Amino acid sequence: MPKAKGKTRRQKFGYNVNRKRLNRNARRKAAPRIECSHIRHAWDHAKSVRQNLAEMGLAMDPNKAVPLRKRKVKAMEVDGDERPKELVRKPYVLSDLEAEASLPEKKGNTLSRDLIDYVRYMVENHGEDYKQSGKPSLILCRRIGWRLNDWLMPAPG
């Protein structure tokens, strides 16, 4: 069967292509980006996922990390068949994660920034006099005003 026209051109070497950058970008795309910065900085790309997590003191499989106890214990058995603990070489990752988890949760705004600024502007100019600010802002301020109390009230001090 004949080939399509223009498909038989010989391959030429691309001298203007940076091979090092090309390989680095291919490697970066192949491995997903680790979102957690503590784990990302301690990650060793030469090791497997299980080895990396074991060095950090984390578990790959939670079912194997905390095994369930068997209900029937034979009288002859002794607890000598425990698995040896893996060596935690990077304990600072676990302590950083625990410190980050113990921080108080950041309060998220449920309103858009533009809406907050508009209502703040209206309240600063007109105060609680909703009728003077106009009908649309009357409805808006009544509906949203209670959510903005913590922004509008000055901090005690």
Secondary structure as GFF3:
##gff-version 3
##sequence-region A 1 157
A	DSSP	alpha_helix	19	30	.	.	.	ID=ss1
A	DSSP	alpha_helix	37	42	.	.	.	ID=ss2
A	DSSP	alpha_helix	49	56	.	.	.	ID=ss3
A	DSSP	alpha_helix	62	65	.	.	.	ID=ss4
A	DSSP	alpha_helix	91	102	.	.	.	ID=ss5
A	DSSP	alpha_helix	113	126	.	.	.	ID=ss6
A	DSSP	alpha_helix	130	133	.	.	.	ID=ss7
A	DSSP	alpha_helix	135	144	.	.	.	ID=ss8
A	DSSP	three_ten_helix	145	148	.	.	.	ID=ss9
A	DSSP	alpha_helix	149	152	.	.	.	ID=ss10
###
